[in-house]
Amino acid sequence: MQRKLIKVGTSAAVLIPKAVMDDQRMKIGDTIHVEFSKKGTAAHPVIDPEVIQWTDEFIAEYKPLLLKLADS
């Protein structure tokens, strides 16, 4: 996802869409990890489509359990 930096006083901020925050179970005040790449370089790993499909199916099947685990 690409996001635009906005000016906030003498600092900068990145806006995160509400849908993403909801999906990631983030709330205002949470601490998040941010990674940077060198400007002009691609930082997108190539992931085997079969791995993505398997992961999506696993999450769909075990979502209630995974949510309980995340809350503990």
Secondary structure, 3 states (H helix, E strand, C coil): CCCCEEEECCEEEECCCHHHHHHCCCCCCCCCCCCCCCCCCCCCCCCCHHHHHHHHHHHHHHHHHHHHHHHC
